[in-house]
Amino acid sequence: VNVPLRYEDEQARTYELGFKGRFANRLLPFRYSLTAYQADYDDILRNAVVTAGGNSGDPDTVILGSQLVNIGEARVRGLDLELDGLLDNWLWSGGSLRWSLAYTLADSEILSGPATGQSLQDLPRTVYNANLLNRRTLRDRGDEGVGAFFASINGEYESPKTPSTSTVAVDPRRRLNARVGVDGDWNGKGWQLTLFIDNLLDFDDIVTRGNLNTYDGVASISRQLVRRAEPRSFGVRFSMNSGRGGRGR
């Protein structure tokens, strides 16, 4: 089978328009940013199936494998929204609470070639992010010993992606991670001790792909590729920097 193992460069032109500012409310001050964007692609690259039967229409056509090919033009449009703020002495705790929220919306379409009308591979339509960090200072910066206590939690939700070579839906991606720890200074060096738990709620998101098809539909093989999410895990992390007066990272 004569399949050229070369392709043209993928090119993109991107455009963004947005605004940002600060909401100076005494009870809940925060910053905001809203951006609209568009990306126009030429010679978009996609992982395509290579078959031995060509356009014979034989349902038992042998699939030899896959390779990157140029399939035409594509477009992505979307919005990015970000909010973040800092609350000092929140709930009269003596600590500070830093928070952030983010939302991304993306819509994609292939505009030419054999996959016209399809969405781009592995691009989620919506993504949500949230982060909370509570920090309580225990002593002045530079003093040796424990300097602060901190606790944080961050979560992410990612809507199902378009599978690479199938119309079968895939699971969303969900994550919730937590951190708790202390940091400080020792002999001029910043250090940090953290207890972490990843995938706190033990989400088991499964990515499945069903029938593997060529673009013209002449070949199909029934198989499934399954990838499970990483299970819940936890551990302890200690770090120390080599500079003076800094915090461990």
ZIMO-V515565 format. One record per residue. N is the residue number from 0. SS is DSSP state (helix for helix, strand for strand, loop for the rest). PHI is phi in degrees with one decimal (none if undefined). D_LAST is the distance of its C-alpha to the last C-alpha in whole Angstrom. Layout:
BEGIN
<<N | SS | PHI | D_LAST> <N | SS | PHI | D_LAST>>
END
This chain:
BEGIN
<<0 | loop | none | 54> <1 | loop | -88.1 | 53> <2 | loop | -116.0 | 50> <3 | loop | -66.1 | 48> <4 | loop | -93.0 | 45> <5 | loop | -152.0 | 44> <6 | loop | -156.3 | 43> <7 | loop | -80.0 | 42> <8 | loop | -64.5 | 39> <9 | loop | -81.7 | 38> <10 | strand | -123.9 | 37> <11 | strand | -141.8 | 36> <12 | strand | -118.3 | 37> <13 | strand | -116.7 | 34> <14 | strand | -134.6 | 35> <15 | strand | -137.5 | 33> <16 | strand | -145.2 | 34> <17 | strand | -163.7 | 33> <18 | strand | -149.2 | 32> <19 | strand | -147.7 | 29> <20 | strand | -173.7 | 29> <21 | strand | -135.3 | 29> <22 | strand | -100.8 | 31> <23 | loop | -94.8 | 31> <24 | loop | -80.7 | 32> <25 | loop | -65.2 | 32> <26 | loop | -81.6 | 31> <27 | loop | -143.2 | 29> <28 | loop | -74.5 | 27> <29 | strand | -157.9 | 26> <30 | strand | -104.6 | 25> <31 | strand | -139.1 | 27> <32 | strand | -150.9 | 27> <33 | strand | -130.9 | 30> <34 | strand | -132.1 | 31> <35 | strand | -103.5 | 34> <36 | strand | -140.8 | 33> <37 | strand | -147.2 | 36> <38 | strand | -127.2 | 35> <39 | strand | -107.4 | 39> <40 | strand | -108.4 | 39> <41 | strand | -115.5 | 41> <42 | loop | 52.6 | 42> <43 | loop | -60.1 | 39> <44 | strand | -93.0 | 38> <45 | strand | -145.0 | 38> <46 | strand | -80.7 | 39> <47 | strand | -114.7 | 42> <48 | strand | -82.2 | 45> <49 | strand | -107.1 | 47> <50 | strand | -116.6 | 50> <51 | loop | -88.6 | 53> <52 | loop | -96.3 | 56> <53 | loop | 59.9 | 55> <54 | loop | -101.3 | 57> <55 | loop | -70.1 | 60> <56 | loop | 80.4 | 59> <57 | loop | -72.2 | 59> <58 | loop | -66.0 | 57> <59 | loop | -97.5 | 56> <60 | loop | -53.9 | 55> <61 | loop | -81.5 | 52> <62 | strand | -89.2 | 49> <63 | strand | -85.1 | 48> <64 | strand | 157.0 | 44> <65 | strand | -147.1 | 42> <66 | strand | -155.4 | 41> <67 | strand | -78.1 | 39> <68 | strand | -138.4 | 42> <69 | strand | -82.6 | 43> <70 | loop | -120.7 | 44> <71 | loop | 128.3 | 45> <72 | loop | -101.9 | 43> <73 | strand | -150.4 | 41> <74 | strand | -143.0 | 39> <75 | strand | -126.8 | 36> <76 | strand | -127.5 | 36> <77 | strand | -175.1 | 34> <78 | strand | -133.6 | 32> <79 | strand | -123.8 | 28> <80 | strand | -124.2 | 28> <81 | strand | -132.2 | 25> <82 | strand | -130.9 | 24> <83 | strand | -155.0 | 22> <84 | strand | -156.4 | 22> <85 | strand | -136.6 | 21> <86 | strand | -111.6 | 23> <87 | strand | -87.4 | 23> <88 | loop | 50.1 | 24> <89 | helix | -71.2 | 25> <90 | helix | 52.3 | 27> <91 | helix | 55.3 | 28> <92 | loop | -88.8 | 25> <93 | loop | 84.2 | 23> <94 | loop | -109.1 | 20> <95 | strand | -115.8 | 19> <96 | strand | -121.5 | 19> <97 | strand | -102.7 | 17> <98 | strand | -134.6 | 19> <99 | strand | -152.6 | 20> <100 | strand | -132.3 | 23> <101 | strand | -144.1 | 24> <102 | strand | -139.1 | 27> <103 | strand | -126.9 | 28> <104 | strand | -120.7 | 32> <105 | strand | -136.8 | 33> <106 | strand | -129.5 | 37> <107 | strand | -127.5 | 38> <108 | strand | -155.0 | 41> <109 | strand | -86.0 | 42> <110 | loop | -99.4 | 45> <111 | loop | -151.2 | 47> <112 | loop | 87.2 | 48> <113 | loop | -67.4 | 49> <114 | loop | -108.1 | 46> <115 | loop | -54.0 | 47> <116 | loop | 93.3 | 46> <117 | loop | -81.0 | 43> <118 | loop | -85.0 | 39> <119 | loop | -67.4 | 37> <120 | loop | -68.0 | 35> <121 | loop | 55.1 | 32> <122 | loop | -116.5 | 31> <123 | loop | -70.3 | 31> <124 | loop | -74.9 | 33> <125 | strand | -133.5 | 31> <126 | strand | -138.2 | 27> <127 | strand | -117.9 | 26> <128 | strand | -134.0 | 22> <129 | strand | -143.5 | 21> <130 | strand | -138.4 | 18> <131 | strand | -130.3 | 18> <132 | strand | -133.9 | 15> <133 | strand | -103.6 | 16> <134 | strand | -132.2 | 15> <135 | strand | -121.4 | 17> <136 | strand | -74.7 | 17> <137 | loop | -107.1 | 18> <138 | loop | -157.5 | 19> <139 | loop | -67.2 | 19> <140 | loop | -60.9 | 16> <141 | loop | 100.3 | 16> <142 | loop | -73.2 | 18> <143 | loop | -74.4 | 17> <144 | strand | 108.4 | 16> <145 | strand | -71.8 | 15> <146 | strand | -98.8 | 14> <147 | strand | -159.8 | 14> <148 | strand | -108.3 | 14> <149 | strand | -141.1 | 13> <150 | strand | -146.7 | 15> <151 | strand | -142.9 | 14> <152 | strand | -144.6 | 17> <153 | strand | -139.6 | 17> <154 | strand | -134.4 | 20> <155 | strand | -146.3 | 22> <156 | strand | -127.7 | 26> <157 | strand | -125.1 | 27> <158 | loop | -66.0 | 31> <159 | loop | -56.0 | 33> <160 | loop | -89.8 | 33> <161 | loop | -79.0 | 36> <162 | loop | -62.9 | 37> <163 | loop | -65.9 | 37> <164 | loop | -138.5 | 41> <165 | loop | -153.7 | 42> <166 | loop | -97.8 | 43> <167 | loop | -70.8 | 42> <168 | loop | -68.4 | 39> <169 | loop | -117.2 | 36> <170 | loop | -73.1 | 33> <171 | loop | -71.5 | 31> <172 | strand | -110.2 | 27> <173 | strand | -128.7 | 26> <174 | strand | -142.7 | 22> <175 | strand | -144.1 | 21> <176 | strand | -118.4 | 17> <177 | strand | -133.5 | 16> <178 | strand | -137.0 | 13> <179 | strand | -148.3 | 14> <180 | strand | 179.9 | 12> <181 | strand | -134.7 | 12> <182 | strand | -139.6 | 9> <183 | strand | 179.0 | 11> <184 | strand | -130.1 | 12> <185 | strand | -143.5 | 14> <186 | loop | 53.9 | 17> <187 | loop | 82.1 | 15> <188 | strand | -114.6 | 11> <189 | strand | -80.7 | 8> <190 | strand | -135.8 | 7> <191 | strand | -149.2 | 7> <192 | strand | -120.0 | 10> <193 | strand | -131.5 | 10> <194 | strand | -101.0 | 14> <195 | strand | -123.6 | 14> <196 | strand | -133.0 | 17> <197 | strand | -98.5 | 18> <198 | loop | 52.7 | 21> <199 | loop | -53.2 | 22> <200 | loop | -91.2 | 26> <201 | loop | 55.9 | 26> <202 | loop | -60.5 | 28> <203 | loop | -122.3 | 30> <204 | loop | -79.9 | 30> <205 | strand | -114.1 | 32> <206 | strand | -98.4 | 33> <207 | strand | -123.1 | 37> <208 | strand | -129.3 | 39> <209 | loop | -91.3 | 43> <210 | loop | -60.4 | 45> <211 | strand | -97.3 | 45> <212 | strand | -121.2 | 47> <213 | loop | -78.5 | 48> <214 | loop | -65.5 | 48> <215 | loop | -88.9 | 52> <216 | loop | 75.4 | 52> <217 | loop | -84.7 | 54> <218 | loop | -136.9 | 52> <219 | strand | -149.9 | 50> <220 | strand | -131.0 | 49> <221 | loop | -86.6 | 48> <222 | loop | -154.9 | 44> <223 | loop | -129.8 | 41> <224 | strand | -112.0 | 38> <225 | strand | -120.6 | 35> <226 | strand | -129.1 | 32> <227 | strand | -88.0 | 30> <228 | loop | -67.1 | 27> <229 | loop | -65.0 | 24> <230 | loop | -71.2 | 25> <231 | loop | -60.8 | 23> <232 | strand | -143.3 | 20> <233 | strand | -147.1 | 18> <234 | strand | -176.7 | 16> <235 | strand | -122.8 | 14> <236 | strand | -127.0 | 10> <237 | strand | -123.4 | 9> <238 | strand | -140.3 | 6> <239 | strand | -145.5 | 7> <240 | loop | -91.2 | 7> <241 | loop | -99.3 | 11> <242 | loop | -83.3 | 12> <243 | loop | -112.7 | 13> <244 | loop | 77.5 | 13> <245 | loop | -98.1 | 9> <246 | loop | -103.9 | 6> <247 | loop | -65.7 | 4> <248 | loop | -133.2 | 0>>
END
